[in-house]
């Protein structure tokens, strides 16, 4: 089942929206590699690619928050850090144990739940702050 971007997820900041769309595309690449029976190396490579996109995006978001003196920066960054820690733990499990069904299912569930929830509840607060500041 495809992980689908929709316009309700738009925060109204073109750079951030495009990064979110790219993350959705890469999540779909990962989910496809995980569900198609690809081997450990291919799945790990796709997950590394996803992690890189997510880290770059978080960095860009946090820089933008800093530029706009967003008062929720530290809480927002803590959300990012917690998510990265979870993903890194699962990546380590993948590297050690391999792509077990339970690990891939857990990772898929986390990606499908955390990303849209974070955008709708946390990123939109930041975007609203910028829009109201302008």
HUBEL-V866516 format. One record per pair of residues at least 4 apart in sequence whose C-alpha atoms are under 7 Angstrom apart, sorted by the first residue. I is the first residue (numbers start at 1). GAP is how many residues later the second one is. D is the distance in Angstrom with one decimal. If there is no record, write none. Layout:
BEGIN
I,GAP,D + I,GAP,D
END
This chain:
BEGIN
2,26,6.3 + 3,21,6.5 + 3,25,6.0 + 3,109,6.9 + 4,20,6.9 + 5,16,6.4 + 5,19,6.5 + 9,110,6.5 + 9,111,6.2 + 10,7,5.7 + 11,6,6.4 + 11,113,5.4 + 11,116,5.8 + 12,5,7.0 + 13,4,6.0 + 13,114,7.0 + 14,4,6.0 + 15,4,6.3 + 16,4,6.1 + 17,4,6.2 + 18,4,6.2 + 19,4,6.2 + 19,38,6.3 + 20,4,6.3 + 21,4,6.4 + 22,4,6.3 + 23,4,6.0 + 23,30,6.5 + 23,31,6.8 + 24,4,6.2 + 25,4,6.4 + 26,4,6.2 + 26,24,5.8 + 27,4,6.1 + 27,23,6.6 + 28,4,6.0 + 29,4,6.2 + 30,4,6.1 + 30,13,6.8 + 30,16,5.5 + 30,17,6.1 + 31,4,6.0 + 31,77,6.9 + 32,4,5.9 + 33,4,6.9 + 33,5,5.7 + 33,10,5.8 + 34,4,6.4 + 34,9,6.0 + 34,70,6.7 + 38,4,6.2 + 38,5,6.4 + 39,4,6.2 + 40,4,5.9 + 40,58,5.7 + 40,59,5.9 + 41,4,6.0 + 42,4,6.2 + 43,4,6.1 + 44,4,6.0 + 45,4,6.3 + 46,4,6.3 + 47,4,6.1 + 48,4,6.2 + 49,4,6.4 + 50,4,6.2 + 51,4,6.0 + 52,4,6.1 + 53,4,6.1 + 54,4,6.1 + 55,4,6.1 + 56,4,6.2 + 57,4,6.1 + 58,4,6.1 + 58,22,6.7 + 59,4,6.1 + 60,4,6.2 + 61,4,6.2 + 62,4,6.1 + 62,11,7.0 + 62,15,6.9 + 63,4,6.2 + 64,4,6.3 + 65,4,6.0 + 65,5,5.0 + 65,8,6.2 + 66,4,6.2 + 72,4,6.0 + 73,4,5.9 + 74,4,6.1 + 75,4,6.4 + 76,4,6.5 + 77,4,6.1 + 78,4,6.1 + 79,4,6.3 + 80,4,6.2 + 81,4,6.1 + 82,4,6.4 + 83,4,6.3 + 84,4,6.0 + 85,4,6.2 + 86,4,6.4 + 87,4,6.1 + 88,4,6.1 + 89,4,6.3 + 90,4,6.2 + 91,4,6.2 + 92,4,6.2 + 93,4,5.6 + 94,4,4.5 + 94,5,5.4 + 99,4,6.7 + 99,5,6.3 + 100,4,6.2 + 101,4,5.9 + 102,4,6.1 + 103,4,6.1 + 104,4,6.0 + 105,4,6.1 + 106,4,6.2 + 107,4,6.2 + 108,4,6.1 + 109,4,6.0 + 110,4,5.6 + 111,4,5.8 + 113,4,6.2 + 114,4,5.8 + 115,4,6.2 + 116,4,6.0 + 117,4,5.9 + 118,4,5.1 + 118,5,6.3 + 119,4,4.7 + 119,5,6.2 + 120,4,5.7 + 121,4,6.7 + 122,4,6.8 + 123,4,6.2 + 124,4,5.9 + 125,4,6.3 + 126,4,6.5 + 127,4,6.1 + 128,4,5.9 + 129,4,6.0 + 130,4,6.4
END
